[in-house]
Amino acid sequence: MDSGLIHIPYMRPERTSRQTFEWALENARQADQAGFTEFMVAEHATQKWECIPTPELVIAAAATQTERIKFAPMAHLLPHHHPADLAIQVGWLSQILEGRYFLGVGAGAYPQASYLHGITDLSTNPARVRESLEIMEKIWKREPFFYEGQFWNAGYPEEVNDGLGHDDHKLADYSPWGGKLDIAVTGLSVNSPSIRFAGERGFMPVSIYSGSSILKTHWETYEKAALAHGHTPDRSKYHVSQTVFVAETDKDAKKLAMQGGIGYAFERYLWPIWERFGMLEGYIKDVGAEPSDVDLEWICDNVWVVGSPETVIDKLNRLYEFTGGWGTLQVESHDYMDDPSPWFQSLRLIAQEVAPKIQLPFSSPASH
């Protein structure tokens, strides 16, 4: 199993933009040094706790301070961007990173962010995503066209040839590095439409973990859609995002998770949201519990993956056995700015002690 970091970043609301930016860069450096393979940066324009509106700024800066790790916006919310602008931006950034970039796309979940971008009917967002991608892919082909769509107009101009060999009117090439761009899509709900869309297009699925039974439906949904549209589903490209914290002992890990940035964010932000939208139901169903059983310690034991390396390996292997497994664990980042050492030690343990011992059923140590 590979290990990645998804930087939401769940910052304390009092953090400044500069602090948020610097914490993102430090996480990228530490993840790269620890052996993480990917660093995803979320895009949110209105949320105080999820406070990076332009992930490409973080990615560009972090790329100059790292050596191997790949980067992705996770995700660019396509309804909130003009597809021509985004196609050029994404293509150029992929060229700058020379193979260390892939694209995450999404529709957006927060009504406030859609409202900010002039969208009052969120039911149009799936159609906006499809139209946006259609335009972006046309632009990347660099062939003349003009498109008048339901939501946007865009085109690619014809290159002028003066017959004299001059370069004055040549068009810049901002198509993706290597001529192809890997694209990923996130999904959360049971039988997620986003995961189905990823399967239809042959994109990489990224599941936001919301219980083992729901997670199992994600791969089933993806596999069925992929096969129906002529794509070969590959579990090694499947990503799952989870809250994970590892320390030398179970006791230390639980304390550092509950009393650190993870517990702080869940108590004040994530837990109330999850309750409001029924997002704990999958976890409650998994263990046969009642909603009244839920407190922070229950969340630590049943929602997060917390413990010593041995305990976390056991938890993930059991989850692998039930769901069929995935290729990359995307660890959700949290705010440990005031005492970062335990957080970065956790990242090292995940990449170096846990991940190598989690393998897909069809893989072997020699082929992994």
The 8 nearest C-alpha neighbors of each residue, nearest first, counted from 0:
[[1, 354, 326, 357, 358, 327, 355, 2],
 [0, 2, 327, 354, 326, 328, 36, 3],
 [1, 3, 328, 35, 327, 350, 36, 329],
 [2, 4, 37, 329, 35, 36, 38, 328],
 [3, 5, 330, 38, 329, 331, 39, 6],
 [6, 4, 39, 331, 329, 330, 38, 40],
 [5, 7, 8, 40, 332, 39, 41, 4],
 [8, 6, 41, 49, 9, 5, 40, 332],
 [7, 9, 6, 49, 10, 332, 333, 50],
 [10, 8, 48, 49, 333, 7, 334, 264],
 [11, 9, 48, 334, 8, 12, 49, 14],
 [10, 12, 13, 14, 48, 9, 334, 264],
 [13, 11, 14, 48, 47, 10, 15, 9],
 [14, 12, 11, 15, 10, 47, 48, 16],
 [15, 13, 12, 11, 18, 19, 16, 10],
 [14, 16, 18, 17, 19, 13, 12, 20],
 [15, 17, 19, 18, 20, 14, 50, 51],
 [18, 16, 20, 15, 19, 21, 14, 22],
 [19, 17, 15, 21, 20, 16, 22, 14],
 [20, 18, 16, 22, 17, 21, 15, 23],
 [19, 21, 17, 23, 18, 22, 16, 24],
 [20, 22, 24, 18, 23, 19, 17, 25],
 [23, 21, 25, 19, 24, 20, 18, 26],
 [22, 24, 26, 20, 21, 25, 19, 27],
 [25, 23, 27, 21, 26, 61, 22, 28],
 [24, 26, 28, 22, 27, 23, 29, 21],
 [27, 25, 29, 23, 24, 28, 30, 22],
 [26, 28, 24, 30, 25, 29, 31, 61],
 [29, 27, 25, 31, 26, 30, 65, 32],
 [28, 30, 32, 26, 31, 27, 33, 25],
 [29, 31, 33, 27, 35, 32, 28, 26],
 [30, 32, 28, 34, 29, 68, 33, 35],
 [31, 33, 29, 30, 34, 28, 35, 65],
 [34, 32, 347, 30, 31, 35, 29, 350],
 [35, 33, 31, 32, 350, 36, 30, 351],
 [36, 34, 2, 30, 3, 31, 37, 33],
 [35, 37, 68, 3, 2, 69, 34, 1],
 [38, 36, 3, 69, 68, 70, 35, 4],
 [37, 39, 4, 70, 3, 5, 69, 71],
 [40, 38, 5, 71, 73, 72, 70, 6],
 [41, 39, 6, 72, 73, 54, 5, 7],
 [40, 42, 73, 7, 74, 72, 6, 54],
 [43, 41, 52, 51, 54, 74, 75, 53],
 [44, 42, 52, 51, 45, 50, 49, 46],
 [43, 45, 52, 112, 46, 42, 50, 51],
 [44, 46, 112, 43, 47, 111, 50, 52],
 [47, 45, 49, 48, 50, 43, 44, 112],
 [46, 48, 50, 49, 12, 45, 10, 11],
 [49, 47, 9, 10, 46, 50, 12, 11],
 [50, 48, 46, 9, 8, 47, 7, 43],
 [49, 51, 47, 48, 46, 43, 52, 8],
 [50, 52, 42, 53, 43, 54, 49, 41],
 [53, 51, 44, 43, 42, 50, 54, 45],
 [54, 52, 55, 51, 56, 42, 57, 43],
 [55, 53, 57, 56, 40, 72, 42, 51],
 [54, 56, 58, 57, 53, 59, 72, 92],
 [57, 55, 59, 54, 58, 53, 60, 61],
 [56, 58, 54, 60, 55, 59, 61, 20],
 [57, 59, 55, 61, 56, 60, 62, 54],
 [60, 58, 62, 56, 57, 61, 55, 63],
 [61, 59, 57, 62, 58, 63, 56, 64],
 [62, 60, 58, 64, 63, 24, 59, 57],
 [63, 61, 59, 65, 64, 60, 58, 96],
 [62, 64, 61, 60, 65, 59, 66, 58],
 [65, 63, 61, 62, 28, 60, 66, 24],
 [66, 64, 62, 28, 63, 31, 61, 67],
 [65, 67, 68, 31, 64, 62, 63, 32],
 [68, 66, 65, 31, 69, 36, 99, 34],
 [67, 69, 36, 37, 31, 66, 35, 70],
 [70, 68, 99, 37, 100, 38, 36, 67],
 [71, 69, 100, 38, 39, 37, 99, 58],
 [72, 70, 39, 101, 102, 100, 73, 103],
 [71, 73, 74, 40, 103, 39, 54, 75],
 [74, 72, 103, 41, 40, 39, 71, 75],
 [73, 75, 103, 104, 72, 105, 41, 76],
 [74, 76, 104, 77, 72, 103, 105, 73],
 [77, 75, 105, 106, 107, 79, 78, 74],
 [76, 78, 79, 128, 80, 75, 106, 105],
 [79, 77, 127, 80, 76, 128, 124, 106],
 [78, 80, 77, 76, 116, 113, 81, 112],
 [81, 79, 77, 78, 82, 85, 76, 84],
 [80, 82, 84, 83, 85, 79, 151, 131],
 [81, 83, 85, 131, 84, 135, 86, 80],
 [84, 82, 86, 85, 81, 135, 87, 153],
 [85, 83, 87, 82, 81, 86, 88, 80],
 [84, 86, 88, 82, 83, 87, 89, 81],
 [87, 85, 135, 83, 89, 88, 84, 82],
 [86, 88, 90, 85, 84, 89, 173, 91],
 [89, 87, 85, 91, 86, 90, 92, 84],
 [90, 88, 92, 86, 91, 87, 85, 93],
 [91, 89, 175, 174, 173, 87, 93, 92],
 [90, 92, 94, 173, 88, 93, 89, 87],
 [91, 93, 95, 89, 94, 90, 88, 96],
 [92, 94, 90, 96, 91, 100, 176, 95],
 [95, 93, 176, 97, 91, 92, 96, 175],
 [94, 96, 92, 93, 97, 91, 176, 59],
 [95, 97, 99, 93, 94, 98, 100, 92],
 [98, 96, 94, 95, 99, 93, 176, 100],
 [97, 99, 100, 96, 176, 93, 94, 177],
 [100, 98, 69, 96, 97, 70, 68, 101],
 [101, 99, 70, 93, 69, 98, 71, 96],
 [102, 100, 71, 181, 182, 180, 70, 103],
 [103, 101, 182, 71, 72, 183, 181, 104],
 [102, 104, 74, 183, 73, 72, 182, 184],
 [105, 103, 74, 75, 184, 76, 183, 102],
 [106, 104, 76, 74, 107, 75, 184, 77],
 [105, 107, 76, 124, 77, 128, 78, 125],
 [108, 106, 76, 105, 109, 113, 78, 124],
 [107, 109, 110, 106, 112, 113, 121, 105],
 [108, 110, 111, 112, 107, 113, 45, 46],
 [111, 109, 113, 112, 114, 108, 121, 119],
 [112, 110, 114, 113, 109, 115, 45, 46],
 [113, 111, 115, 114, 110, 109, 45, 44],
 [112, 114, 118, 110, 116, 115, 111, 117],
 [113, 115, 118, 117, 111, 116, 112, 119],
 [116, 114, 112, 113, 117, 111, 118, 45],
 [117, 115, 113, 114, 118, 79, 112, 78],
 [116, 118, 114, 115, 113, 119, 79, 112],
 [119, 117, 114, 113, 116, 120, 121, 115],
 [118, 120, 114, 121, 117, 113, 110, 116],
 [119, 121, 122, 118, 123, 124, 113, 114],
 [122, 120, 123, 124, 119, 118, 110, 113],
 [121, 123, 120, 124, 125, 126, 119, 127],
 [124, 122, 121, 126, 125, 120, 127, 118],
 [123, 125, 127, 121, 126, 122, 106, 78],
 [126, 124, 128, 127, 123, 106, 129, 122],
 [127, 125, 129, 128, 124, 123, 130, 122],
 [126, 128, 124, 130, 125, 78, 129, 131],
 [129, 127, 125, 131, 126, 77, 130, 78],
 [130, 128, 126, 132, 131, 127, 133, 125],
 [129, 131, 133, 127, 132, 128, 126, 134],
 [132, 130, 128, 82, 134, 133, 129, 127],
 [133, 131, 135, 129, 134, 130, 136, 128],
 [132, 134, 130, 136, 131, 135, 129, 137],
 [135, 133, 137, 131, 132, 136, 138, 82],
 [136, 134, 132, 86, 138, 137, 133, 82],
 [135, 137, 139, 133, 138, 134, 132, 140],
 [138, 136, 134, 140, 135, 139, 133, 141],
 [139, 137, 135, 140, 141, 136, 155, 134],
 [138, 140, 174, 136, 141, 137, 135, 175],
 [139, 141, 137, 138, 142, 136, 174, 178],
 [142, 140, 139, 138, 143, 155, 137, 174],
 [141, 143, 140, 144, 155, 138, 137, 157],
 [144, 142, 155, 157, 156, 141, 154, 145],
 [145, 143, 154, 155, 142, 146, 156, 137],
 [144, 146, 154, 153, 155, 147, 143, 152],
 [145, 147, 153, 152, 154, 148, 144, 134],
 [148, 146, 152, 151, 145, 153, 149, 150],
 [149, 147, 151, 150, 152, 146, 130, 153],
 [148, 150, 151, 147, 130, 152, 127, 126],
 [149, 151, 148, 127, 152, 130, 147, 131],
 [152, 150, 148, 149, 153, 147, 81, 82],
 [151, 153, 147, 146, 148, 154, 150, 145],
 [154, 152, 146, 145, 83, 151, 147, 134],
 [155, 153, 145, 144, 146, 156, 143, 152],
 [154, 156, 143, 144, 138, 145, 142, 141],
 [157, 155, 143, 158, 154, 144, 142, 145],
 [156, 158, 143, 159, 155, 142, 144, 170],
 [157, 159, 156, 169, 170, 160, 168, 143],
 [160, 158, 168, 161, 157, 169, 170, 156],
 [159, 161, 162, 158, 168, 164, 163, 165],
 [160, 162, 163, 159, 164, 165, 168, 167],
 [163, 161, 160, 164, 165, 159, 166, 168],
 [164, 162, 161, 165, 160, 166, 167, 159],
 [163, 165, 162, 166, 161, 160, 167, 169],
 [164, 166, 163, 167, 161, 168, 162, 160],
 [167, 165, 169, 168, 164, 160, 170, 161],
 [168, 166, 165, 169, 159, 170, 161, 164],
 [167, 169, 166, 159, 170, 158, 160, 165],
 [168, 170, 166, 167, 158, 171, 159, 160],
 [171, 169, 158, 172, 168, 156, 159, 157],
 [172, 170, 173, 169, 174, 168, 141, 87],
 [171, 173, 174, 170, 141, 91, 90, 139],
 [174, 172, 90, 91, 87, 171, 175, 139],
 [173, 175, 139, 90, 172, 178, 176, 91],
 [176, 174, 90, 178, 93, 179, 180, 177],
 [175, 177, 94, 93, 178, 97, 98, 179],
 [178, 176, 179, 175, 98, 180, 97, 94],
 [177, 179, 175, 176, 174, 180, 139, 140],
 [180, 178, 177, 175, 176, 181, 174, 139],
 [179, 181, 175, 101, 182, 178, 102, 176],
 [180, 182, 101, 102, 179, 183, 202, 203],
 [183, 181, 102, 202, 103, 101, 203, 180],
 [182, 184, 203, 103, 202, 204, 102, 104],
 [185, 183, 204, 104, 103, 205, 197, 105],
 [186, 184, 205, 206, 204, 193, 105, 194],
 [185, 187, 206, 193, 194, 191, 207, 205],
 [188, 186, 207, 206, 191, 209, 208, 189],
 [187, 189, 191, 190, 186, 213, 209, 192],
 [188, 190, 191, 213, 216, 187, 217, 214],
 [191, 189, 216, 217, 220, 188, 192, 213],
 [190, 192, 188, 194, 189, 193, 186, 187],
 [193, 191, 195, 194, 196, 190, 186, 188],
 [194, 192, 196, 186, 191, 195, 197, 185],
 [193, 195, 197, 191, 196, 186, 192, 221],
 [196, 194, 192, 198, 221, 193, 197, 220],
 [195, 197, 193, 199, 198, 194, 192, 200],
 [198, 196, 202, 194, 200, 195, 199, 201],
 [197, 199, 225, 221, 224, 201, 195, 196],
 [200, 198, 196, 225, 224, 197, 228, 201],
 [201, 199, 197, 198, 202, 196, 225, 228],
 [200, 202, 198, 230, 199, 197, 225, 203],
 [203, 201, 197, 182, 183, 200, 198, 204],
 [202, 204, 183, 236, 182, 237, 184, 197],
 [205, 203, 184, 237, 183, 197, 194, 185],
 [206, 204, 185, 238, 239, 184, 186, 237],
 [207, 205, 239, 186, 185, 208, 187, 240],
 [206, 208, 240, 187, 186, 239, 209, 205],
 [207, 209, 241, 240, 206, 210, 239, 214],
 [210, 208, 281, 207, 213, 282, 278, 187],
 [211, 209, 282, 281, 213, 212, 208, 214],
 [210, 212, 214, 213, 215, 285, 322, 318],
 [211, 213, 215, 214, 210, 216, 285, 281],
 [214, 212, 216, 189, 215, 210, 211, 209],
 [215, 213, 211, 217, 216, 212, 210, 208],
 [214, 216, 322, 212, 213, 217, 218, 211],
 [217, 215, 219, 213, 214, 218, 190, 220],
 [218, 216, 214, 220, 215, 219, 190, 221],
 [217, 219, 221, 220, 216, 215, 222, 214],
 [220, 218, 216, 222, 217, 221, 223, 215],
 [221, 219, 217, 218, 223, 222, 195, 190],
 [222, 220, 198, 218, 195, 224, 219, 223],
 [221, 223, 225, 219, 224, 220, 232, 218],
 [222, 224, 220, 226, 225, 221, 219, 227],
 [225, 223, 198, 227, 199, 221, 222, 226],
 [226, 224, 198, 230, 199, 222, 228, 227],
 [225, 227, 229, 230, 228, 223, 224, 222],
 [228, 226, 224, 225, 229, 223, 199, 230],
 [229, 227, 225, 226, 199, 230, 224, 200],
 [228, 230, 226, 227, 225, 231, 199, 201],
 [231, 229, 225, 226, 201, 228, 232, 227],
 [230, 232, 226, 233, 225, 229, 201, 222],
 [233, 231, 222, 225, 230, 234, 226, 221],
 [234, 232, 235, 236, 231, 237, 222, 203],
 [233, 235, 237, 236, 325, 326, 232, 324],
 [234, 236, 326, 233, 237, 325, 327, 359],
 [237, 235, 234, 326, 233, 203, 238, 327],
 [236, 238, 234, 325, 326, 204, 235, 203],
 [239, 237, 205, 327, 328, 326, 325, 204],
 [238, 240, 206, 328, 205, 329, 207, 208],
 [239, 241, 329, 207, 208, 330, 328, 206],
 [242, 240, 330, 208, 331, 243, 329, 239],
 [241, 243, 303, 331, 330, 304, 244, 240],
 [244, 242, 304, 305, 303, 330, 241, 245],
 [243, 245, 305, 345, 252, 256, 304, 306],
 [244, 246, 345, 306, 307, 252, 305, 308],
 [247, 245, 252, 307, 248, 345, 251, 306],
 [246, 248, 307, 251, 308, 245, 249, 252],
 [249, 247, 307, 251, 250, 246, 252, 306],
 [248, 250, 306, 307, 252, 251, 253, 246],
 [251, 249, 253, 248, 252, 254, 306, 307],
 [250, 252, 254, 248, 253, 249, 255, 246],
 [253, 251, 246, 306, 249, 255, 254, 250],
 [254, 252, 256, 250, 251, 255, 257, 249],
 [253, 255, 251, 257, 256, 252, 258, 250],
 [256, 254, 252, 259, 258, 253, 257, 251],
 [257, 255, 259, 253, 254, 261, 258, 262],
 [256, 258, 262, 254, 259, 255, 253, 261],
 [259, 257, 255, 262, 256, 254, 263, 260],
 [260, 258, 256, 255, 261, 257, 262, 263],
 [259, 261, 334, 263, 335, 333, 262, 264],
 [260, 262, 264, 263, 256, 259, 333, 265],
 [261, 263, 257, 265, 264, 260, 258, 259],
 [262, 264, 260, 266, 261, 265, 259, 267],
 [265, 263, 261, 268, 267, 262, 266, 260],
 [264, 266, 269, 270, 262, 268, 263, 267],
 [267, 265, 263, 264, 270, 268, 262, 269],
 [266, 268, 264, 265, 263, 269, 270, 271],
 [267, 269, 264, 265, 271, 270, 266, 272],
 [268, 270, 265, 272, 271, 273, 264, 267],
 [269, 271, 265, 273, 272, 266, 268, 274],
 [272, 270, 274, 273, 269, 268, 275, 267],
 [273, 271, 275, 269, 274, 270, 276, 268],
 [272, 274, 278, 270, 276, 275, 271, 277],
 [275, 273, 277, 271, 272, 276, 270, 278],
 [274, 276, 272, 273, 277, 271, 278, 270],
 [277, 275, 273, 278, 274, 272, 279, 271],
 [278, 276, 274, 279, 280, 275, 273, 272],
 [277, 279, 273, 280, 276, 274, 209, 281],
 [280, 278, 282, 277, 281, 273, 283, 274],
 [281, 279, 283, 282, 278, 277, 284, 290],
 [280, 282, 210, 284, 283, 279, 209, 285],
 [281, 283, 210, 285, 284, 279, 280, 302],
 [284, 282, 280, 288, 285, 281, 286, 287],
 [283, 285, 287, 281, 282, 286, 280, 288],
 [284, 286, 282, 283, 287, 281, 210, 211],
 [287, 285, 288, 284, 283, 282, 301, 281],
 [288, 286, 284, 285, 283, 289, 282, 290],
 [289, 287, 283, 286, 284, 292, 290, 285],
 [288, 290, 291, 292, 283, 287, 293, 284],
 [291, 289, 292, 293, 288, 283, 280, 279],
 [290, 292, 289, 293, 294, 288, 283, 297],
 [293, 291, 290, 289, 294, 288, 297, 283],
 [292, 294, 291, 297, 290, 298, 295, 289],
 [293, 295, 297, 296, 298, 292, 291, 299],
 [296, 294, 298, 297, 299, 293, 266, 262],
 [295, 297, 299, 298, 294, 300, 257, 293],
 [296, 298, 300, 294, 299, 295, 293, 301],
 [299, 297, 302, 295, 301, 296, 300, 294],
 [298, 300, 296, 303, 297, 301, 302, 295],
 [299, 301, 297, 298, 296, 302, 303, 305],
 [300, 302, 298, 299, 297, 303, 282, 304],
 [303, 301, 298, 299, 300, 282, 304, 210],
 [302, 304, 242, 299, 243, 305, 301, 300],
 [303, 305, 243, 242, 311, 244, 302, 306],
 [306, 304, 244, 243, 245, 303, 252, 311],
 [307, 305, 249, 252, 245, 310, 311, 246],
 [306, 308, 248, 249, 247, 310, 246, 309],
 [309, 307, 311, 310, 353, 312, 245, 352],
 [308, 310, 312, 307, 311, 313, 353, 306],
 [311, 309, 313, 307, 306, 312, 308, 314],
 [310, 312, 314, 308, 313, 309, 306, 315],
 [311, 313, 309, 315, 310, 314, 353, 316],
 [312, 314, 310, 316, 311, 315, 317, 309],
 [315, 313, 311, 317, 312, 316, 310, 318],
 [314, 316, 318, 312, 317, 313, 319, 311],
 [315, 317, 319, 313, 318, 314, 312, 320],
 [318, 316, 320, 314, 319, 315, 313, 321],
 [317, 319, 315, 321, 316, 320, 322, 314],
 [320, 318, 324, 316, 323, 322, 317, 321],
 [319, 321, 317, 318, 323, 322, 316, 324],
 [320, 322, 318, 319, 323, 317, 211, 215],
 [323, 321, 215, 319, 324, 320, 318, 211],
 [322, 324, 319, 320, 321, 325, 360, 359],
 [325, 323, 319, 322, 359, 320, 326, 234],
 [324, 326, 237, 234, 235, 327, 238, 359],
 [325, 327, 235, 237, 0, 236, 234, 238],
 [328, 326, 1, 238, 2, 0, 325, 329],
 [327, 329, 2, 239, 3, 238, 240, 330],
 [330, 328, 240, 3, 4, 5, 239, 2],
 [329, 331, 4, 241, 240, 242, 5, 243],
 [332, 330, 5, 242, 241, 4, 6, 329],
 [331, 333, 6, 8, 5, 330, 4, 7],
 [334, 332, 9, 260, 261, 8, 335, 331],
 [333, 335, 260, 10, 336, 9, 11, 332],
 [336, 334, 339, 260, 338, 337, 333, 342],
 [335, 337, 339, 338, 334, 22, 260, 18],
 [336, 338, 335, 339, 334, 260, 340, 259],
 [339, 337, 336, 335, 340, 341, 342, 259],
 [338, 340, 335, 336, 342, 341, 337, 343],
 [339, 341, 343, 342, 338, 344, 335, 345],
 [342, 340, 344, 343, 339, 345, 338, 255],
 [343, 341, 345, 339, 344, 340, 335, 346],
 [342, 344, 346, 345, 340, 341, 339, 347],
 [343, 345, 341, 347, 346, 342, 340, 348],
 [346, 344, 245, 342, 348, 343, 347, 244],
 [347, 345, 343, 349, 344, 348, 350, 342],
 [346, 348, 33, 344, 350, 345, 349, 351],
 [347, 349, 352, 345, 351, 346, 350, 344],
 [350, 348, 353, 346, 347, 351, 352, 354],
 [351, 349, 347, 354, 348, 34, 2, 35],
 [350, 352, 348, 349, 347, 353, 354, 355],
 [353, 351, 348, 349, 350, 354, 308, 355],
 [354, 352, 349, 356, 312, 355, 308, 351],
 [353, 355, 0, 350, 357, 356, 349, 1],
 [356, 354, 357, 353, 0, 352, 351, 350],
 [357, 355, 354, 353, 358, 312, 352, 0],
 [358, 356, 354, 0, 355, 316, 312, 353],
 [359, 357, 0, 362, 360, 356, 363, 355],
 [358, 360, 362, 361, 324, 325, 357, 326],
 [361, 359, 362, 358, 323, 324, 363, 320],
 [360, 362, 359, 363, 358, 234, 366, 235],
 [363, 361, 359, 360, 367, 358, 366, 364],
 [362, 364, 366, 365, 367, 361, 358, 360],
 [365, 363, 367, 366, 362, 358, 355, 356],
 [364, 366, 363, 367, 362, 358, 355, 361],
 [365, 367, 363, 364, 362, 361, 358, 359],
 [366, 364, 365, 363, 362, 358, 0, 355]]
